[in-house]
Amino acid sequence: MANVWFCFDGPEPAYGGAHYQVSVIQCIEELDLSESQLLSGLLPPRQNSSDAWRTGAIAGYKHVVVELRPDEAAAVGWMPGYYLLPLSPRQVMKRLDSR
């Protein structure tokens, strides 16, 4: 299962656990995940912002990142790592919670 993270702007984009765990195929079909959205390899991506993470947390979640571990990525022939979805956290919740 792929981890779906909601992220803040700022140097600490996420904390805690993933918001959803869904199959890679479901991420592709329901969340518009594509291979071209790779952000980084297996190290979590970091935002280039001087704002403290608390500022990002106050502003709320802004981005959605899907984490594909090596076994999950191999199932679809992609690189393992973190992928930035073209959807807002609200759009992801609407799509996944309506199933």
Backbone as a printed PyTorch tensor [residue, N CA C, xyz], in Angstrom:
tensor([[[  0.8330,  -1.1860,   0.0000],
         [  0.0000,   0.0000,   0.0000],
         [  0.8750,   1.2470,   0.0000]],

        [[  0.4880,   2.2200,  -0.7790],
         [  1.1950,   3.4980,  -0.8520],
         [  0.6980,   4.4150,   0.2620]],

        [[  1.6050,   5.1860,   0.8260],
         [  1.2390,   6.1780,   1.8350],
         [  0.8960,   7.4900,   1.1540]],

        [[ -0.2210,   8.0860,   1.5460],
         [ -0.6410,   9.3820,   1.0220],
         [ -0.5220,  10.3870,   2.1680]],

        [[  0.3600,  11.3520,   1.9800],
         [  0.6570,  12.3620,   3.0000],
         [  0.0760,  13.7130,   2.6000]],

        [[ -0.4930,  14.4260,   3.5540],
         [ -0.8570,  15.8200,   3.3630],
         [  0.3020,  16.6350,   3.9410]],

        [[  0.7200,  17.6720,   3.2180],
         [  1.9130,  18.4170,   3.6090],
         [  1.6540,  19.9120,   3.7080]],

        [[  2.4380,  20.5290,   4.5900],
         [  2.4250,  21.9730,   4.7840],
         [  3.4710,  22.6170,   3.8850]],

        [[  3.3830,  23.9340,   3.6980],
         [  4.4990,  24.6950,   3.1630],
         [  5.5080,  24.8490,   4.2930]],

        [[  6.7630,  25.0090,   3.9600],
         [  7.7800,  25.2520,   4.9740],
         [  8.7970,  24.1350,   5.0520]],

        [[  9.7950,  24.2920,   5.9270],
         [ 10.9030,  23.3440,   6.0080],
         [ 10.5200,  21.9930,   6.6100]],

        [[  9.4390,  21.9040,   7.3250],
         [  8.9580,  20.6380,   7.8840],
         [  7.5800,  20.3740,   7.2940]],

        [[  7.5230,  19.7380,   6.1100],
         [  6.2570,  19.6230,   5.4030],
         [  5.2360,  18.6700,   6.0250]],

        [[  5.7010,  17.7410,   6.8690],
         [  4.7450,  16.7840,   7.4400],
         [  5.2580,  16.2700,   8.7710]],

        [[  4.3400,  15.8290,   9.5940],
         [  4.6940,  15.1080,  10.8070],
         [  3.5450,  14.1710,  11.1200]],

        [[  3.8180,  13.1910,  11.9560],
         [  2.7950,  12.1910,  12.2310],
         [  2.7670,  11.1370,  11.1400]],

        [[  1.6770,  10.4180,  11.0590],
         [  1.5520,   9.3510,  10.0810],
         [  0.8810,   9.7840,   8.7950]],

        [[  0.9010,   8.8680,   7.8450],
         [  0.2390,   9.1200,   6.5650],
         [ -1.2680,   9.2490,   6.7930]],

        [[ -1.9270,  10.0210,   5.9520],
         [ -3.3690,  10.2260,   6.0780],
         [ -4.1740,   9.0780,   5.4790]],

        [[ -3.6210,   8.4460,   4.4450],
         [ -4.2860,   7.3030,   3.8160],
         [ -3.2270,   6.2870,   3.4050]],

        [[ -3.6510,   5.0550,   3.3030],
         [ -2.8650,   3.9960,   2.6840],
         [ -3.7600,   3.3570,   1.6400]],

        [[ -3.3380,   3.4660,   0.3880],
         [ -4.1320,   2.9340,  -0.7220],
         [ -3.2090,   2.2410,  -1.7060]],

        [[ -3.7720,   1.4350,  -2.5660],
         [ -2.9520,   0.7380,  -3.5550],
         [ -2.3900,   1.7250,  -4.5800]],

        [[ -1.2780,   1.3450,  -5.1820],
         [ -0.6710,   2.1880,  -6.2160],
         [ -1.6380,   2.3570,  -7.3820]],

        [[ -2.3060,   1.2950,  -7.7600],
         [ -3.2640,   1.3610,  -8.8670],
         [ -4.3810,   2.3440,  -8.5390]],

        [[ -4.8660,   2.3180,  -7.3230],
         [ -5.9040,   3.2660,  -6.9120],
         [ -5.3830,   4.7050,  -6.9690]],

        [[ -4.1230,   4.9090,  -6.5790],
         [ -3.5300,   6.2560,  -6.6720],
         [ -3.4940,   6.7260,  -8.1210]],

        [[ -3.1560,   5.8200,  -9.0240],
         [ -3.0850,   6.1680, -10.4430],
         [ -4.4850,   6.4600, -10.9870]],

        [[ -5.4310,   5.5800, -10.6870],
         [ -6.7740,   5.7040, -11.2520],
         [ -7.6240,   6.7850, -10.6030]],

        [[ -7.5540,   6.9180,  -9.2910],
         [ -8.4440,   7.8390,  -8.5840],
         [ -7.8060,   9.1820,  -8.2200]],

        [[ -6.4720,   9.2040,  -8.1110],
         [ -5.8060,  10.4260,  -7.6540],
         [ -4.9130,  11.0470,  -8.7180]],

        [[ -4.9820,  10.5450,  -9.9360],
         [ -4.2260,  11.1160, -11.0610],
         [ -2.7130,  11.0610, -10.8660]],

        [[ -2.2250,  10.0700, -10.1280],
         [ -0.7880,   9.9070,  -9.9400],
         [ -0.1400,   9.5010, -11.2570]],

        [[  0.9810,  10.1500, -11.5870],
         [  1.7160,   9.7650, -12.7950],
         [  3.2100,   9.7210, -12.4900]],

        [[  3.9180,   8.9770, -13.2920],
         [  5.3530,   8.7850, -13.1070],
         [  6.1250,  10.0990, -13.2010]],

        [[  5.6210,  11.0530, -13.9480],
         [  6.3080,  12.3360, -14.1350],
         [  6.2560,  13.2290, -12.9020]],

        [[  5.5100,  12.8510, -11.8670],
         [  5.3530,  13.6790, -10.6720],
         [  6.3800,  13.3580,  -9.5850]],

        [[  7.4240,  12.5860,  -9.9250],
         [  8.4450,  12.2260,  -8.9420],
         [  9.1180,  13.4830,  -8.3870]],

        [[  9.1050,  13.6120,  -7.0520],
         [  9.7600,  14.7450,  -6.3690],
         [ 11.1710,  14.3840,  -5.9460]],

        [[ 11.2980,  13.2300,  -5.3090],
         [ 12.5930,  12.8150,  -4.7870],
         [ 12.6000,  11.3080,  -4.6210]],

        [[ 13.8010,  10.7810,  -4.4040],
         [ 13.9430,   9.3620,  -4.1350],
         [ 13.3700,   9.0250,  -2.7780]],

        [[ 14.0040,   8.1080,  -2.0710],
         [ 13.4390,   7.6170,  -0.8220],
         [ 13.5960,   8.5650,   0.3600]],

        [[ 14.3990,   9.6280,   0.2380],
         [ 14.4700,  10.6090,   1.3110],
         [ 13.3030,  11.5690,   1.1710]],

        [[ 12.6030,  11.8800,   2.2630],
         [ 11.4510,  12.7870,   2.1600],
         [ 11.8450,  14.1340,   1.5770]],

        [[ 11.0070,  14.6930,   0.7020],
         [ 11.3030,  16.0040,   0.1220],
         [ 11.1670,  17.0950,   1.1720]],

        [[ 11.9080,  18.1500,   0.9960],
         [ 11.8270,  19.3050,   1.8920],
         [ 11.5160,  20.5430,   1.0660]],

        [[ 10.6950,  21.4030,   1.6040],
         [ 10.3620,  22.6630,   0.9520],
         [ 11.4960,  23.6530,   1.1820]],

        [[ 11.7370,  24.5500,   0.2640],
         [ 12.7250,  25.6060,   0.4350],
         [ 12.0180,  26.8720,   0.8950]],

        [[ 11.7890,  26.9660,   2.1680],
         [ 11.0770,  28.1110,   2.7180],
         [ 11.7180,  28.5020,   4.0390]],

        [[ 11.7690,  29.7750,   4.3370],
         [ 12.3430,  30.2260,   5.6010],
         [ 11.3020,  30.2470,   6.7180]],

        [[ 10.0460,  29.9960,   6.3840],
         [  9.0010,  29.9900,   7.4090],
         [  9.1850,  28.7970,   8.3330]],

        [[  8.9190,  28.9760,   9.5950],
         [  8.9520,  27.8680,  10.5370],
         [  7.8100,  26.9140,  10.2170]],

        [[  7.9720,  25.6350,  10.5680],
         [  6.9240,  24.6630,  10.2550],
         [  5.6100,  25.0310,  10.9310]],

        [[  5.6920,  25.7040,  12.0430],
         [  4.4660,  26.0960,  12.7410],
         [  3.6260,  27.0430,  11.8820]],

        [[  4.2930,  27.9020,  11.1240],
         [  3.5730,  28.8000,  10.2310],
         [  2.8170,  27.9900,   9.1890]],

        [[  3.4740,  26.9640,   8.6370],
         [  2.8210,  26.0990,   7.6720],
         [  1.6470,  25.3680,   8.2840]],

        [[  1.8150,  24.9070,   9.5170],
         [  0.7480,  24.1770,  10.1840],
         [ -0.4640,  25.0720,  10.4240]],

        [[ -0.2170,  26.3110,  10.7610],
         [ -1.3160,  27.2490,  10.9870],
         [ -2.0810,  27.4860,   9.6890]],

        [[ -1.3500,  27.5820,   8.5840],
         [ -1.9780,  27.8300,   7.2850],
         [ -2.7280,  26.6010,   6.7690]],

        [[ -2.4280,  25.4410,   7.3090],
         [ -3.1040,  24.2160,   6.9010],
         [ -2.3640,  23.4760,   5.7950]],

        [[ -2.8570,  22.2890,   5.5150],
         [ -2.2360,  21.4630,   4.4820],
         [ -2.4290,  22.0910,   3.1110]],

        [[ -1.3750,  22.0370,   2.2950],
         [ -1.4080,  22.6440,   0.9610],
         [ -1.1290,  21.6420,  -0.1540]],

        [[ -0.4230,  20.5500,   0.1450],
         [  0.0560,  19.6350,  -0.8850],
         [ -0.2490,  18.1970,  -0.5030]],

        [[ -0.2280,  17.3280,  -1.5210],
         [ -0.4150,  15.8980,  -1.2840],
         [  0.7390,  15.1640,  -1.9470]],

        [[  1.4040,  14.3150,  -1.1740],
         [  2.5390,  13.5440,  -1.6560],
         [  2.2450,  12.0680,  -1.4370]],

        [[  2.5530,  11.2610,  -2.4520],
         [  2.3930,   9.8060,  -2.3600],
         [  3.7780,   9.1910,  -2.2320]],

        [[  3.9500,   8.3470,  -1.2300],
         [  5.2060,   7.6540,  -0.9950],
         [  5.1080,   6.2370,  -1.5660]],

        [[  5.9860,   5.9320,  -2.5240],
         [  6.0450,   4.5790,  -3.0910],
         [  7.3400,   3.9170,  -2.6400]],

        [[  7.2220,   2.8770,  -1.8520],
         [  8.3870,   2.1060,  -1.4440],
         [  8.8260,   1.2150,  -2.6130]],

        [[ 10.0360,   0.6550,  -2.5530],
         [ 10.5530,  -0.1090,  -3.6940],
         [  9.6240,  -1.2080,  -4.2220]],

        [[  9.0060,  -1.9780,  -3.3470],
         [  8.1220,  -3.0550,  -3.8120],
         [  6.8830,  -2.5090,  -4.5140]],

        [[  6.3480,  -1.4160,  -4.0070],
         [  5.1540,  -0.8070,  -4.6220],
         [  5.4990,  -0.1930,  -5.9780]],

        [[  6.6380,   0.4930,  -6.0410],
         [  7.0680,   1.1210,  -7.2880],
         [  7.3640,   0.0640,  -8.3540]],

        [[  7.9790,  -1.0310,  -7.9430],
         [  8.3120,  -2.1030,  -8.8940],
         [  7.0610,  -2.7120,  -9.5090]],

        [[  5.9700,  -2.7190,  -8.7630],
         [  4.7150,  -3.3010,  -9.2640],
         [  4.1940,  -2.5620, -10.4950]],

        [[  4.5570,  -1.2820, -10.6410],
         [  4.1200,  -0.5060, -11.8050],
         [  5.2960,  -0.0570, -12.6680]],

        [[  6.5190,  -0.5010, -12.3210],
         [  7.6970,  -0.1720, -13.1090],
         [  8.2020,   1.2470, -12.9390]],

        [[  7.9360,   1.8550, -11.7810],
         [  8.3580,   3.2260, -11.5120],
         [  9.5310,   3.2370, -10.5390]],

        [[ 10.1080,   4.4220, -10.3410],
         [ 11.1490,   4.6300,  -9.3410],
         [ 10.4870,   4.7300,  -7.9670]],

        [[ 11.1050,   4.1560,  -6.9370],
         [ 10.5860,   4.3880,  -5.5900],
         [ 10.8500,   5.8320,  -5.1860]],

        [[ 10.0050,   6.3650,  -4.3520],
         [ 10.2030,   7.7330,  -3.8800],
         [  8.9030,   8.4350,  -3.5860]],

        [[  8.9600,   9.7550,  -3.6250],
         [  7.8300,  10.6100,  -3.2800],
         [  7.3320,  11.3310,  -4.5280]],

        [[  6.0200,  11.3000,  -4.7250],
         [  5.3800,  11.8720,  -5.9030],
         [  4.3950,  12.9480,  -5.4650]],

        [[  4.4410,  14.1030,  -6.1100],
         [  3.5300,  15.2100,  -5.7980],
         [  2.2710,  15.0880,  -6.6420]],

        [[  1.1310,  14.9660,  -5.9950],
         [ -0.1380,  14.8790,  -6.7210],
         [ -0.5820,  16.2560,  -7.2130]],

        [[ -1.3390,  16.2900,  -8.3110],
         [ -1.8550,  17.5580,  -8.8240],
         [ -3.1710,  17.9670,  -8.1480]],

        [[ -3.4570,  17.4000,  -6.9900],
         [ -4.7150,  17.6370,  -6.2810],
         [ -4.4510,  18.2820,  -4.9280]],

        [[ -5.4470,  18.9830,  -4.4240],
         [ -5.3640,  19.5450,  -3.0730],
         [ -5.7510,  18.4610,  -2.0610]],

        [[ -5.3870,  18.6470,  -0.7980],
         [ -5.8250,  17.6940,   0.2220],
         [ -7.3510,  17.5250,   0.2360]],

        [[ -8.0780,  18.5990,   0.0610],
         [ -9.5500,  18.5280,   0.0470],
         [-10.0480,  17.6420,  -1.1000]],

        [[ -9.4430,  17.7800,  -2.2820],
         [ -9.8450,  16.9620,  -3.4240],
         [ -9.5500,  15.4800,  -3.1770]],

        [[ -8.4110,  15.1970,  -2.5660],
         [ -8.0530,  13.8130,  -2.2640],
         [ -9.0440,  13.2170,  -1.2620]],

        [[ -9.3630,  13.9590,  -0.2180],
         [-10.3290,  13.4680,   0.7710],
         [-11.6750,  13.1830,   0.1190]],

        [[-12.1080,  14.0680,  -0.7370],
         [-13.3990,  13.8880,  -1.4070],
         [-13.3900,  12.6160,  -2.2580]],

        [[-12.3130,  12.3970,  -3.0070],
         [-12.2330,  11.2170,  -3.8580],
         [-12.1160,   9.9170,  -3.0700]],

        [[-11.3000,   9.9120,  -2.0350],
         [-11.0760,   8.6770,  -1.2890],
         [-12.1840,   8.3860,  -0.2850]],

        [[-12.7740,   9.3980,   0.2770],
         [-13.8340,   9.1750,   1.2580],
         [-15.1730,   8.8520,   0.6130]],

        [[-15.3080,   9.0600,  -0.6880],
         [-16.5730,   8.7880,  -1.3680],
         [-16.6470,   7.3570,  -1.9020]],

        [[-15.6180,   6.5830,  -1.7070],
         [-15.6120,   5.2160,  -2.2430],
         [-16.2850,   4.2480,  -1.3190]]])
